[in-house]
Amino acid sequence: MKQKFIILILVLLILLNFQSKSHAIPIGPIKNIIVELVEKIPAFFDDIFKRGKNIDETVVNNSSREVDNLGVVLKDQDTILNKISNETHNNYLNNLKNNSNESIALNHGVRITKTATKKSVKISEKLADLFDFEFSDSEEIKIETYIIKSWVGKIYKTSLYFNQPKYEERMLLICKDESQIFYFSIILNNQNDINRAYLTDQINISNNMSNFKKQELLILLDEEETKIMSTKPLSANEAPSDYFVIKSNQLFEHIKNSDPEAVLRNNKKSRSKRQIDNKCYKAKLDGIVF
């Protein structure tokens, strides 16, 4: 019991220090994270006793790590909500959860004719029947062999983090690095259609400007440890210009490259070392999942 109070005191000190430095962030998101952390405490101590570890040593090591992680989460949440706004954040989440697949597609620039052709029992093997490209449907697409049509989202089913608090078939992901914030809408429950991934928003942290429009993304890698998405090519004989790598340990990387083979080769590895500024989170109302 004494150790529990120590953890709570450390957490509260971080929260008070953090809140004193942040003026724009509403109290709701911070309150949600406190509740979430408190809910995890029983499981944390159950695990200690089950493993039979030295409790004092384990508490010190784990509480220190949890406090460090909490500090990073609060800092990232503060940055995200101050740049995007709490209202916009909640609107993106509510739209994804409540709107129809067709409405979401149209909101991300997919034309109505393409949406209608996707509603068939048998999934077409032709890319032009599945995706809305800027060029003629009759042209041969250079990167066709790299595109996964019927992906399942393995990383979301096996990752400990992306399953919190439960596995969801519609997820709003917020991924950031040191200079940008990305919102991705993931739909895994499409009926009579392939699963879909969309870039919902992007904002530069330094100037609040955006370099991307809302758009549907392509899936190039769908593994338990790594998922790679890309923008669509602007012409049939070109490669995508931007790639988005998500790892099961929440690592995120935005890559600008004209060679999809190089991107795939460099990322078909085990988990990369976690970097503080490069992380992906699941969104929830008023904040992010810790």
N, C-alpha and C positions, 0 to 999 in steps of 0.2 A: 504493500500500500504506500509506503514511504516513497518508493521509486516512481509510482504513478504521479504523486504530487510534484516530484522533481520535474518530470516531463511536462506536466501542465504549466508549472511556473515558467519553465524555459520557453514554452510555446507562447504563453501570454506576454512575456517580455518582448519576444520578437514581434508579435502582433501590435503591441503598443508602440514600439519603436517604429515599426513600418507605417502605422496609421498616422503617426505624428508627422511623417515626412510626405504623406500623400494627402492631397486636399480635394482632388476631383473624384476619387473612387467612392462609390456609395458603400454604406455599411453592410448591405445585404450580402455581397459576394464574400466579404471577410467572415461574416457570421456563418455562412454556409460551409466555409472551409473549417472553421472551428468545430462545427457539428460533425462534419465528416471525419475529422481527426479523432474526436472523442469516441466516435462509433468504432474506430479501428483499434482502440486501446485494448478491449477485452481479447480480441484475436491475437494481438501482439504478445500479450502475456501468456495466453494459452500456448502459443507456439514455443515460448521459452521453456515452460514446464514440460511440454511433450518431448523436447529435445534434450532435456536434462542438463542444460548448460549452466555454468556459473551465473547466477542471476545478476549479481552486482556488475560483473564485467559486461554481460550482454546488454543490460539496461543502459549502461554508460555509452557503449558503442552504438547501439541502435537508436537511442534517444538523440545522440549527437547527429547521427546521419539523418534522422527524421526531421530534426529542427533545421538542418541545412537544406534539405529538400523542400520543406515548407517555405523557407525564405525565398528560394528560387521560384516556387509556384506563385507566391504572393506578388513577387516582383513582376513575373510574366503576366499574371492576371491584371495587375495594375496597368502595365504597358498596353495590353490588348484592349481593355475596356476604355481607357483614356483615348486611344486612337480610333477605335471603332464606334464607341458609345455603347452603354448598357442597353439602350432601346434597340439599336440596330442589331446587336448581338442576339437579343431575345427574338427579334423579328425573323432573323435567319433561321434560328432553331425552330420556331413555331411553324414557319412556312415549310420547312423540310418535314416536320412531323405530321402536319395536317393536310398539306396540299396533295393533289393527285400527281401521279408520275408524269402525265402529259403536261400539267400546269408547270411543274418544276422544269421540265425540258424546255418548254417555251420561254420561261423566265431566264433560261441560260442560253438563249439564242438558237435553239433547235427549231427549224421550220416545221409548220404544221403538216406539210406533205410527208416529211420524213417521220414524224411522230406516228402518223397513221399507218405507214408501211411497216412499222415495227410490231404492230399488234397482230401477229399471226402465231398460230400454234407452233409451227416449225420455224426455228430460227434460220434465217437465210445465211449462206456462207459468203455472200457478196458484201464487201465492206460498204458499198454504196447503198445497200438496203438497210444497213444498221446505223450508219453514221452520216451526219450532215457535213459534207466537205464544201469548201469554197470553190472547188473546181468541178469540171464536168464528171458526171457519173461514169462515163465510158472510158475514161483514162485509166491506165494501169498505175497502181499506187506503188511507189518505190519501197516503202517500208511495210508493205502488207504482211510479210512473213514475221514481223516483230510484234504485231498487234494481236493481243489475246481477246477473242470475241466473247467467249463464255467463261469469264473469270468468276471466282467464288468469294474472294476476299479472305484468303487463308490467315493472313496476319491478324485479322479482327477476331477470328475464332480461337486462335491459340495463344495470343499475347496475354499475359496476366493483366497488363494495364488496360488494353482496349476492351477487355471483358468486364471492366468495372463500371458501375456497380453490377451490371449484367450485360450479356450479349444483346446487341440491338441491331435490327435490320436496316435502320436508318440512323446514320450518325453524322453529326456536324463536327468536323475536325478543325482545329486551329493550330497551324504550324508556323513557327517563327524561327528566324535566324537573327543575326545581329543587326540587320538592316530592314527586314521586311516581315509582314504578317500576312498569312494566307488563310482563307476560309475554304474548306473543301466539303461539299455535300456528297455523302456516300449512300447509295440506295442498293440494298441487297435483296429486296423482296419483290422485284419486278415479276409480274405474272405475264407469261407469254412473251417475254422479252429478256434480253441480257441485263445483267446488273449495270449500274451507271455510276460514274464519278464526275463531279462538276467542280470547276473553280468558281466559287461564289463571290469572293472578294479578295483583293490584294491591296495593301497599303504600305507605302514606304514610311518607316518610322521617323526618318529625319525631317520630311517635308509634308507628310500626309497626302502625297500624291499617289496615283495608281498607274501602274504600267500595263495592267491586264484588264480586259473586259470579261464579263461573265461568259463562261463557255464550257462545253463538254470536253472531257479529257479522255485520252486513250490509255489503256493498260498494257504495259510492256513486260511486266514481271509480277507474278502473283504467287509468292512463296510464303512459308510460315515465318521466316525471319525478315523478309524484305518485300516491299511492294514498290513498283516504279510506275508512275503515271507521266504522261507527256501531253503537251499541247498538240493540236492537229497540224499537219504540214500545210503551208499556204498554197502549195502546188503539188501535183501528183509526183513530180520527180525530185522533190525536196524531202529533207528529214525534218522532224520537229525541232524547234529552236530551244525549248525549255523542258526540263525534266524535273520531277519531284519524287524524291526518294524518302520512304518512310520505313523505319526499322521497328522491330517488335519491342525494343527497349526505349521507344519514343524518339530516337534520333531522327532528325530531319535534315535534308539537304536539297537545296534548289541548285540545279546545274544548267548552265547554258552551254550547249554543245551541238554540233551538227552531225555527230556520229553515234547513233543509237547502240551500235555494237560495242563501242568503247564504254558507254555508260553502263550497259548490262554487264560487261566483263569486269569492270571495276567494283561493281556492287553485288555480284553473286558470291558473297562471302558471309561468314558468320557475323554476329553482332559487332558493330563498330563501337569504338569507345565513345561514351556519352559526352557531349559537349554542352556546357551550361546554356549557351545562347541558342542552340539548335535543337528544338524540341517540338513534339506534337502533343496536343491535348484533345480529349473529348470535351465537347461543350455541354454545359447544362444551363438551366435558367440562371441568369445573373452571374455566371462565372464559368470556371473550368473544373473538371474532375481532378482531384488530387490523387 
